[in-house]
Amino acid sequence: MAEKKLNRLKVILAEKNLSNKWLSEQLGVGQATISKWVTNSSQPNLEMLLRMSECLQVSLEELVRFDALPKIEKKKITYKT
């Protein structure tokens, strides 16, 4: 079964009840940039990751780790013809 990893930034923002707008204001970047990071359309550079970890009060490791994320499983559906 295919598995999809959730975006860690999205999870942390939700856990802390923070918005993309709030983070964009803290980092001095546009909301569109945050949206791209949250949807995995693009990735922040190391400097931005460090600034994000400070703003969100999480370690850099917590911000970028993948193993602790819950995984969404997709079920294969077969149809009879």
C-alpha angles and dihedrals in degrees: 000000000000116000128206121205118219119231110259093213090055091050094049093048090051093047091052094041091238127145133226087243092057092050092046090054092048093050098038094237132119123271088241089062092053090047090054091051092048093050094042092242088129138359130235120241122246094265091055091046090055092048091047092051089053094047093046093042093232131120119261088243091056091049096053105030118114105185096075095054120105112245126225114220121210117211120220111237120206125195128207116229 
